[in-house]
Each structure stands twice: as C-alpha cells, then as structure tokens.
Amino acid sequence: MRLFIDGDGCPVIDECLWITQQRDIPVTLVCDTAHQYVIDGIEIIIVDQGHDHADFEILKRIRKGDLLVTQDTGLAALALGKGAVCLHPSGMEFDDGSILQLLNQRSDGIKIRKQTKRFGHIKKRSEADDERFIEALISCIERERK
C-alpha cells in the first residue's frame, strides 16, 4: 500500500504525513511546478504546469490497493477503475456507487459557472474538517490492511 497525494492545492498534506509516518506507509506527493514542496522521507514528483499533468502522473503510478487523496472527482473516477481507494480532503470516500453522481454534479457546476460567470466561495477549513478527514483516512488504511 502506498498513499498518493494530489498535491495541487491539497489542504491535508500534513495530516496525511502524520498518519502515514505512524503506520510506515510510503507516500508519493505529485504536484506541478506552481506548488513546490520539500518534505523529507517522501517521494515528491513535480510535473510541468498544465491541465491534468499531475493527474496523469498519478494514474501512471497508482495500483490496486493504493490510497489516493484528491479533490478531483475525475481523477478519483479513473483511480477507482484501477482498484485504488480514493478519499476527498473532506473525508468523503469516493466509491463506485457515488462517483457517477459526483461526476454529473461536477459537470452541472461547470455549465452553471460558464453561464453565470459567477464562482462560489470556498469555505475555510475548520478543525472539525481536519478531524473528519483523519478519521476517514485511518479507517481506509485499517480496512485495506485487513
């Protein structure tokens, strides 16, 4: 098992590292050149800036039984198809039962934003958000290790 982090704007990198270090799980953080990280003890892959470059790099490397933390529903759908477990930073686990609905919601949201030229406000993360994510990640790890 390896944990992949879609590092382009991921708000839970520190939480992921804290949990994986305790459980001796290798981590690969993938991001583009707009996000520079220097973190000892993990693999960091930096790709060129561009639409979905980091996503394609993750998809080349991820395998069945790996974990992925991403906010990208499209990437999660493709990783699920490869047998990975996918978790949103909110703590929601992407699964085969919900992914189609989430992809449709994403598509509808894009259409509405293009039509109205209005973009929503992203709510600031709370301590409760972080705790919910930590619980979900630990639960996924324990379930997959059985």
MODELLER restraints for C-alpha pairs under 7 A, 6 or more apart:
rsr = mdl.restraints
at = mdl.atoms
rsr.add(forms.Gaussian(group=physical.xy_distance, feature=features.Distance(at['CA:1:A'], at['CA:25:A']), mean=6.82, stdev=0.5))
rsr.add(forms.Gaussian(group=physical.xy_distance, feature=features.Distance(at['CA:1:A'], at['CA:65:A']), mean=5.85, stdev=0.5))
rsr.add(forms.Gaussian(group=physical.xy_distance, feature=features.Distance(at['CA:1:A'], at['CA:66:A']), mean=4.86, stdev=0.5))
rsr.add(forms.Gaussian(group=physical.xy_distance, feature=features.Distance(at['CA:2:A'], at['CA:25:A']), mean=6.01, stdev=0.5))
rsr.add(forms.Gaussian(group=physical.xy_distance, feature=features.Distance(at['CA:2:A'], at['CA:26:A']), mean=5.13, stdev=0.5))
rsr.add(forms.Gaussian(group=physical.xy_distance, feature=features.Distance(at['CA:2:A'], at['CA:27:A']), mean=5.82, stdev=0.5))
rsr.add(forms.Gaussian(group=physical.xy_distance, feature=features.Distance(at['CA:2:A'], at['CA:66:A']), mean=5.01, stdev=0.5))
rsr.add(forms.Gaussian(group=physical.xy_distance, feature=features.Distance(at['CA:2:A'], at['CA:67:A']), mean=6.20, stdev=0.5))
rsr.add(forms.Gaussian(group=physical.xy_distance, feature=features.Distance(at['CA:3:A'], at['CA:25:A']), mean=6.97, stdev=0.5))
rsr.add(forms.Gaussian(group=physical.xy_distance, feature=features.Distance(at['CA:3:A'], at['CA:26:A']), mean=6.30, stdev=0.5))
rsr.add(forms.Gaussian(group=physical.xy_distance, feature=features.Distance(at['CA:3:A'], at['CA:27:A']), mean=4.78, stdev=0.5))
rsr.add(forms.Gaussian(group=physical.xy_distance, feature=features.Distance(at['CA:3:A'], at['CA:28:A']), mean=6.26, stdev=0.5))
rsr.add(forms.Gaussian(group=physical.xy_distance, feature=features.Distance(at['CA:3:A'], at['CA:66:A']), mean=6.03, stdev=0.5))
rsr.add(forms.Gaussian(group=physical.xy_distance, feature=features.Distance(at['CA:3:A'], at['CA:67:A']), mean=4.69, stdev=0.5))
rsr.add(forms.Gaussian(group=physical.xy_distance, feature=features.Distance(at['CA:3:A'], at['CA:68:A']), mean=5.79, stdev=0.5))
rsr.add(forms.Gaussian(group=physical.xy_distance, feature=features.Distance(at['CA:4:A'], at['CA:27:A']), mean=5.88, stdev=0.5))
rsr.add(forms.Gaussian(group=physical.xy_distance, feature=features.Distance(at['CA:4:A'], at['CA:28:A']), mean=4.85, stdev=0.5))
rsr.add(forms.Gaussian(group=physical.xy_distance, feature=features.Distance(at['CA:4:A'], at['CA:29:A']), mean=5.84, stdev=0.5))
rsr.add(forms.Gaussian(group=physical.xy_distance, feature=features.Distance(at['CA:4:A'], at['CA:67:A']), mean=6.05, stdev=0.5))
rsr.add(forms.Gaussian(group=physical.xy_distance, feature=features.Distance(at['CA:4:A'], at['CA:68:A']), mean=4.71, stdev=0.5))
rsr.add(forms.Gaussian(group=physical.xy_distance, feature=features.Distance(at['CA:4:A'], at['CA:69:A']), mean=6.35, stdev=0.5))
rsr.add(forms.Gaussian(group=physical.xy_distance, feature=features.Distance(at['CA:5:A'], at['CA:28:A']), mean=6.28, stdev=0.5))
rsr.add(forms.Gaussian(group=physical.xy_distance, feature=features.Distance(at['CA:5:A'], at['CA:29:A']), mean=4.74, stdev=0.5))
rsr.add(forms.Gaussian(group=physical.xy_distance, feature=features.Distance(at['CA:5:A'], at['CA:30:A']), mean=6.22, stdev=0.5))
rsr.add(forms.Gaussian(group=physical.xy_distance, feature=features.Distance(at['CA:5:A'], at['CA:68:A']), mean=5.84, stdev=0.5))
rsr.add(forms.Gaussian(group=physical.xy_distance, feature=features.Distance(at['CA:5:A'], at['CA:69:A']), mean=4.98, stdev=0.5))
rsr.add(forms.Gaussian(group=physical.xy_distance, feature=features.Distance(at['CA:5:A'], at['CA:70:A']), mean=6.49, stdev=0.5))
rsr.add(forms.Gaussian(group=physical.xy_distance, feature=features.Distance(at['CA:6:A'], at['CA:29:A']), mean=6.36, stdev=0.5))
rsr.add(forms.Gaussian(group=physical.xy_distance, feature=features.Distance(at['CA:6:A'], at['CA:30:A']), mean=5.51, stdev=0.5))
rsr.add(forms.Gaussian(group=physical.xy_distance, feature=features.Distance(at['CA:6:A'], at['CA:31:A']), mean=6.48, stdev=0.5))
rsr.add(forms.Gaussian(group=physical.xy_distance, feature=features.Distance(at['CA:6:A'], at['CA:69:A']), mean=6.16, stdev=0.5))
rsr.add(forms.Gaussian(group=physical.xy_distance, feature=features.Distance(at['CA:6:A'], at['CA:70:A']), mean=5.18, stdev=0.5))
rsr.add(forms.Gaussian(group=physical.xy_distance, feature=features.Distance(at['CA:7:A'], at['CA:29:A']), mean=5.82, stdev=0.5))
rsr.add(forms.Gaussian(group=physical.xy_distance, feature=features.Distance(at['CA:7:A'], at['CA:30:A']), mean=5.39, stdev=0.5))
rsr.add(forms.Gaussian(group=physical.xy_distance, feature=features.Distance(at['CA:7:A'], at['CA:31:A']), mean=4.77, stdev=0.5))
rsr.add(forms.Gaussian(group=physical.xy_distance, feature=features.Distance(at['CA:8:A'], at['CA:31:A']), mean=5.18, stdev=0.5))
rsr.add(forms.Gaussian(group=physical.xy_distance, feature=features.Distance(at['CA:8:A'], at['CA:32:A']), mean=6.76, stdev=0.5))
rsr.add(forms.Gaussian(group=physical.xy_distance, feature=features.Distance(at['CA:8:A'], at['CA:35:A']), mean=6.49, stdev=0.5))
rsr.add(forms.Gaussian(group=physical.xy_distance, feature=features.Distance(at['CA:11:A'], at['CA:89:A']), mean=6.95, stdev=0.5))
rsr.add(forms.Gaussian(group=physical.xy_distance, feature=features.Distance(at['CA:12:A'], at['CA:89:A']), mean=6.28, stdev=0.5))
rsr.add(forms.Gaussian(group=physical.xy_distance, feature=features.Distance(at['CA:15:A'], at['CA:134:A']), mean=6.69, stdev=0.5))
rsr.add(forms.Gaussian(group=physical.xy_distance, feature=features.Distance(at['CA:26:A'], at['CA:42:A']), mean=6.78, stdev=0.5))
rsr.add(forms.Gaussian(group=physical.xy_distance, feature=features.Distance(at['CA:27:A'], at['CA:42:A']), mean=5.32, stdev=0.5))
rsr.add(forms.Gaussian(group=physical.xy_distance, feature=features.Distance(at['CA:27:A'], at['CA:43:A']), mean=6.22, stdev=0.5))
rsr.add(forms.Gaussian(group=physical.xy_distance, feature=features.Distance(at['CA:28:A'], at['CA:42:A']), mean=6.09, stdev=0.5))
rsr.add(forms.Gaussian(group=physical.xy_distance, feature=features.Distance(at['CA:28:A'], at['CA:43:A']), mean=4.68, stdev=0.5))
rsr.add(forms.Gaussian(group=physical.xy_distance, feature=features.Distance(at['CA:28:A'], at['CA:44:A']), mean=5.76, stdev=0.5))
rsr.add(forms.Gaussian(group=physical.xy_distance, feature=features.Distance(at['CA:29:A'], at['CA:43:A']), mean=6.25, stdev=0.5))
rsr.add(forms.Gaussian(group=physical.xy_distance, feature=features.Distance(at['CA:29:A'], at['CA:44:A']), mean=4.83, stdev=0.5))
rsr.add(forms.Gaussian(group=physical.xy_distance, feature=features.Distance(at['CA:29:A'], at['CA:45:A']), mean=6.18, stdev=0.5))
rsr.add(forms.Gaussian(group=physical.xy_distance, feature=features.Distance(at['CA:30:A'], at['CA:44:A']), mean=5.96, stdev=0.5))
rsr.add(forms.Gaussian(group=physical.xy_distance, feature=features.Distance(at['CA:30:A'], at['CA:45:A']), mean=4.78, stdev=0.5))
rsr.add(forms.Gaussian(group=physical.xy_distance, feature=features.Distance(at['CA:30:A'], at['CA:46:A']), mean=5.97, stdev=0.5))
rsr.add(forms.Gaussian(group=physical.xy_distance, feature=features.Distance(at['CA:30:A'], at['CA:54:A']), mean=5.89, stdev=0.5))
rsr.add(forms.Gaussian(group=physical.xy_distance, feature=features.Distance(at['CA:30:A'], at['CA:58:A']), mean=6.88, stdev=0.5))
rsr.add(forms.Gaussian(group=physical.xy_distance, feature=features.Distance(at['CA:31:A'], at['CA:45:A']), mean=6.46, stdev=0.5))
rsr.add(forms.Gaussian(group=physical.xy_distance, feature=features.Distance(at['CA:31:A'], at['CA:46:A']), mean=5.14, stdev=0.5))
rsr.add(forms.Gaussian(group=physical.xy_distance, feature=features.Distance(at['CA:31:A'], at['CA:47:A']), mean=6.22, stdev=0.5))
rsr.add(forms.Gaussian(group=physical.xy_distance, feature=features.Distance(at['CA:31:A'], at['CA:54:A']), mean=5.53, stdev=0.5))
rsr.add(forms.Gaussian(group=physical.xy_distance, feature=features.Distance(at['CA:32:A'], at['CA:46:A']), mean=5.14, stdev=0.5))
rsr.add(forms.Gaussian(group=physical.xy_distance, feature=features.Distance(at['CA:32:A'], at['CA:47:A']), mean=4.60, stdev=0.5))
rsr.add(forms.Gaussian(group=physical.xy_distance, feature=features.Distance(at['CA:32:A'], at['CA:48:A']), mean=5.41, stdev=0.5))
rsr.add(forms.Gaussian(group=physical.xy_distance, feature=features.Distance(at['CA:32:A'], at['CA:49:A']), mean=5.13, stdev=0.5))
rsr.add(forms.Gaussian(group=physical.xy_distance, feature=features.Distance(at['CA:32:A'], at['CA:54:A']), mean=6.18, stdev=0.5))
rsr.add(forms.Gaussian(group=physical.xy_distance, feature=features.Distance(at['CA:33:A'], at['CA:46:A']), mean=6.04, stdev=0.5))
rsr.add(forms.Gaussian(group=physical.xy_distance, feature=features.Distance(at['CA:33:A'], at['CA:47:A']), mean=6.22, stdev=0.5))
rsr.add(forms.Gaussian(group=physical.xy_distance, feature=features.Distance(at['CA:33:A'], at['CA:48:A']), mean=5.77, stdev=0.5))
rsr.add(forms.Gaussian(group=physical.xy_distance, feature=features.Distance(at['CA:33:A'], at['CA:49:A']), mean=5.78, stdev=0.5))
rsr.add(forms.Gaussian(group=physical.xy_distance, feature=features.Distance(at['CA:34:A'], at['CA:49:A']), mean=6.88, stdev=0.5))
rsr.add(forms.Gaussian(group=physical.xy_distance, feature=features.Distance(at['CA:47:A'], at['CA:53:A']), mean=6.44, stdev=0.5))
rsr.add(forms.Gaussian(group=physical.xy_distance, feature=features.Distance(at['CA:47:A'], at['CA:54:A']), mean=6.14, stdev=0.5))
rsr.add(forms.Gaussian(group=physical.xy_distance, feature=features.Distance(at['CA:55:A'], at['CA:75:A']), mean=6.21, stdev=0.5))
rsr.add(forms.Gaussian(group=physical.xy_distance, feature=features.Distance(at['CA:59:A'], at['CA:79:A']), mean=6.55, stdev=0.5))
rsr.add(forms.Gaussian(group=physical.xy_distance, feature=features.Distance(at['CA:63:A'], at['CA:82:A']), mean=6.24, stdev=0.5))
rsr.add(forms.Gaussian(group=physical.xy_distance, feature=features.Distance(at['CA:63:A'], at['CA:83:A']), mean=6.63, stdev=0.5))
rsr.add(forms.Gaussian(group=physical.xy_distance, feature=features.Distance(at['CA:63:A'], at['CA:84:A']), mean=6.26, stdev=0.5))
rsr.add(forms.Gaussian(group=physical.xy_distance, feature=features.Distance(at['CA:64:A'], at['CA:82:A']), mean=5.81, stdev=0.5))
rsr.add(forms.Gaussian(group=physical.xy_distance, feature=features.Distance(at['CA:64:A'], at['CA:83:A']), mean=4.13, stdev=0.5))
rsr.add(forms.Gaussian(group=physical.xy_distance, feature=features.Distance(at['CA:64:A'], at['CA:84:A']), mean=4.95, stdev=0.5))
rsr.add(forms.Gaussian(group=physical.xy_distance, feature=features.Distance(at['CA:65:A'], at['CA:83:A']), mean=6.16, stdev=0.5))
rsr.add(forms.Gaussian(group=physical.xy_distance, feature=features.Distance(at['CA:65:A'], at['CA:84:A']), mean=5.18, stdev=0.5))
rsr.add(forms.Gaussian(group=physical.xy_distance, feature=features.Distance(at['CA:65:A'], at['CA:85:A']), mean=6.67, stdev=0.5))
rsr.add(forms.Gaussian(group=physical.xy_distance, feature=features.Distance(at['CA:66:A'], at['CA:84:A']), mean=4.98, stdev=0.5))
rsr.add(forms.Gaussian(group=physical.xy_distance, feature=features.Distance(at['CA:66:A'], at['CA:85:A']), mean=6.26, stdev=0.5))
rsr.add(forms.Gaussian(group=physical.xy_distance, feature=features.Distance(at['CA:67:A'], at['CA:84:A']), mean=5.66, stdev=0.5))
rsr.add(forms.Gaussian(group=physical.xy_distance, feature=features.Distance(at['CA:67:A'], at['CA:85:A']), mean=4.76, stdev=0.5))
rsr.add(forms.Gaussian(group=physical.xy_distance, feature=features.Distance(at['CA:67:A'], at['CA:86:A']), mean=5.86, stdev=0.5))
rsr.add(forms.Gaussian(group=physical.xy_distance, feature=features.Distance(at['CA:68:A'], at['CA:84:A']), mean=6.91, stdev=0.5))
rsr.add(forms.Gaussian(group=physical.xy_distance, feature=features.Distance(at['CA:68:A'], at['CA:85:A']), mean=6.15, stdev=0.5))
rsr.add(forms.Gaussian(group=physical.xy_distance, feature=features.Distance(at['CA:68:A'], at['CA:86:A']), mean=4.73, stdev=0.5))
rsr.add(forms.Gaussian(group=physical.xy_distance, feature=features.Distance(at['CA:68:A'], at['CA:87:A']), mean=6.14, stdev=0.5))
rsr.add(forms.Gaussian(group=physical.xy_distance, feature=features.Distance(at['CA:69:A'], at['CA:86:A']), mean=5.94, stdev=0.5))
rsr.add(forms.Gaussian(group=physical.xy_distance, feature=features.Distance(at['CA:69:A'], at['CA:87:A']), mean=4.90, stdev=0.5))
rsr.add(forms.Gaussian(group=physical.xy_distance, feature=features.Distance(at['CA:69:A'], at['CA:88:A']), mean=5.75, stdev=0.5))
rsr.add(forms.Gaussian(group=physical.xy_distance, feature=features.Distance(at['CA:69:A'], at['CA:89:A']), mean=6.66, stdev=0.5))
rsr.add(forms.Gaussian(group=physical.xy_distance, feature=features.Distance(at['CA:70:A'], at['CA:76:A']), mean=6.96, stdev=0.5))
rsr.add(forms.Gaussian(group=physical.xy_distance, feature=features.Distance(at['CA:70:A'], at['CA:87:A']), mean=6.39, stdev=0.5))
rsr.add(forms.Gaussian(group=physical.xy_distance, feature=features.Distance(at['CA:70:A'], at['CA:88:A']), mean=5.29, stdev=0.5))
rsr.add(forms.Gaussian(group=physical.xy_distance, feature=features.Distance(at['CA:70:A'], at['CA:89:A']), mean=6.68, stdev=0.5))
rsr.add(forms.Gaussian(group=physical.xy_distance, feature=features.Distance(at['CA:71:A'], at['CA:88:A']), mean=5.29, stdev=0.5))
rsr.add(forms.Gaussian(group=physical.xy_distance, feature=features.Distance(at['CA:71:A'], at['CA:89:A']), mean=6.48, stdev=0.5))
rsr.add(forms.Gaussian(group=physical.xy_distance, feature=features.Distance(at['CA:73:A'], at['CA:102:A']), mean=6.85, stdev=0.5))
rsr.add(forms.Gaussian(group=physical.xy_distance, feature=features.Distance(at['CA:73:A'], at['CA:103:A']), mean=6.31, stdev=0.5))
rsr.add(forms.Gaussian(group=physical.xy_distance, feature=features.Distance(at['CA:74:A'], at['CA:103:A']), mean=6.84, stdev=0.5))
rsr.add(forms.Gaussian(group=physical.xy_distance, feature=features.Distance(at['CA:76:A'], at['CA:86:A']), mean=5.87, stdev=0.5))
rsr.add(forms.Gaussian(group=physical.xy_distance, feature=features.Distance(at['CA:76:A'], at['CA:94:A']), mean=6.83, stdev=0.5))
rsr.add(forms.Gaussian(group=physical.xy_distance, feature=features.Distance(at['CA:77:A'], at['CA:99:A']), mean=6.30, stdev=0.5))
rsr.add(forms.Gaussian(group=physical.xy_distance, feature=features.Distance(at['CA:80:A'], at['CA:86:A']), mean=6.81, stdev=0.5))
rsr.add(forms.Gaussian(group=physical.xy_distance, feature=features.Distance(at['CA:86:A'], at['CA:93:A']), mean=5.90, stdev=0.5))
rsr.add(forms.Gaussian(group=physical.xy_distance, feature=features.Distance(at['CA:86:A'], at['CA:94:A']), mean=5.40, stdev=0.5))
rsr.add(forms.Gaussian(group=physical.xy_distance, feature=features.Distance(at['CA:87:A'], at['CA:93:A']), mean=4.44, stdev=0.5))
rsr.add(forms.Gaussian(group=physical.xy_distance, feature=features.Distance(at['CA:87:A'], at['CA:94:A']), mean=5.87, stdev=0.5))
rsr.add(forms.Gaussian(group=physical.xy_distance, feature=features.Distance(at['CA:89:A'], at['CA:133:A']), mean=5.99, stdev=0.5))
rsr.add(forms.Gaussian(group=physical.xy_distance, feature=features.Distance(at['CA:90:A'], at['CA:129:A']), mean=6.22, stdev=0.5))
rsr.add(forms.Gaussian(group=physical.xy_distance, feature=features.Distance(at['CA:90:A'], at['CA:133:A']), mean=5.69, stdev=0.5))
rsr.add(forms.Gaussian(group=physical.xy_distance, feature=features.Distance(at['CA:91:A'], at['CA:132:A']), mean=5.63, stdev=0.5))
rsr.add(forms.Gaussian(group=physical.xy_distance, feature=features.Distance(at['CA:91:A'], at['CA:133:A']), mean=4.00, stdev=0.5))
rsr.add(forms.Gaussian(group=physical.xy_distance, feature=features.Distance(at['CA:91:A'], at['CA:136:A']), mean=5.29, stdev=0.5))
rsr.add(forms.Gaussian(group=physical.xy_distance, feature=features.Distance(at['CA:113:A'], at['CA:119:A']), mean=6.10, stdev=0.5))
